[in-house]
Amino acid sequence: MARYLATIEGTTEAFQGFIQNPEDRKTANQPLFTSLGFEIEHYWFGVGETNLYLVFTSNDNDVDTQALVMAVCASGIVNSMKVSRIMTAEESVAAMKKAASIVYSKPGN
């Protein structure tokens, strides 16, 4: 499974909706993610900003991940959405070990 961090900048309309109908947005959004085979691990609001942060896992399918971004952006409740693939500490250690065995010649050498 792939893990992603989504940073979503909400619109004024989104925050008006949050205030008018307070609810757990992680629970409210889970059916959308489940429909694509994804699972929301974390859902946070940034303090003093209009950003929301989600960590979700997916089946490592770029088409489905991009479809999610398109659907959310098309809803009109976001100014922008950025999705970054992230790794656990254990996965990053494995990458470090693998990098040690790669021979790379920097430009100019």
FILUMTOR-699219 format. One line per 10 residues: their letters; for each residue x, y, z of C-alpha. Coordinates in steps of 0.1 Angstrom, whole numbers. Last residue first. Layout:
a	X/Y/Z | ...;
***
This chain:
ngpksyvisa	330/143/-131 | 312/175/-142 | 277/163/-133 | 277/139/-103 | 286/103/-109 | 263/79/-91 | 271/44/-78 | 241/31/-58 | 249/8/-28 | 245/35/-2;
akkmaavsee	212/45/-18 | 198/11/-9 | 206/15/28 | 190/50/28 | 159/37/10 | 155/9/36 | 159/36/63 | 132/56/46 | 108/26/47 | 113/22/84;
atmirsvkms	107/59/91 | 74/56/71 | 72/70/36 | 52/98/20 | 36/103/-15 | 26/139/-18 | -9/151/-27 | -15/189/-32 | -50/204/-33 | -59/240/-41;
nvigsacvam	-87/265/-37 | -110/238/-24 | -147/237/-19 | -156/239/-56 | -164/202/-60 | -141/200/-91 | -111/200/-68 | -123/170/-48 | -132/150/-79 | -99/159/-96;
vlaqtdvdnd	-78/150/-66 | -96/117/-62 | -92/109/-99 | -55/116/-95 | -52/90/-68 | -73/65/-88 | -50/70/-119 | -18/69/-98 | -27/34/-84 | -6/25/-53;
nstfvlylnt	-36/7/-37 | -41/36/-14 | -34/48/21 | -44/81/35 | -29/110/55 | -51/141/54 | -42/177/61 | -67/206/60 | -55/241/53 | -74/274/59;
egvgfwyhei	-49/286/85 | -46/296/121 | -44/260/133 | -43/235/104 | -72/211/104 | -64/174/106 | -76/141/91 | -56/109/98 | -55/73/85 | -80/77/57;
efglstflpq	-84/44/38 | -84/40/0 | -101/14/-21 | -115/40/-45 | -151/39/-30 | -135/37/4 | -120/72/-1 | -154/87/-10 | -171/68/18 | -144/80/43;
natkrdepnq	-152/117/38 | -179/121/64 | -160/101/89 | -129/122/85 | -151/153/84 | -164/147/119 | -194/171/119 | -203/208/124 | -230/218/99 | -232/256/97;
ifgqfaettg	-196/261/108 | -181/235/85 | -203/247/56 | -191/283/61 | -156/268/61 | -161/251/27 | -177/282/13 | -147/303/22 | -126/279/3 | -104/252/17;
eitalyram	-67/247/10 | -61/210/9 | -28/193/18 | -29/155/11 | -2/133/26 | 0/99/9 | 7/63/18 | 11/35/-7 | 0/0/0;
***
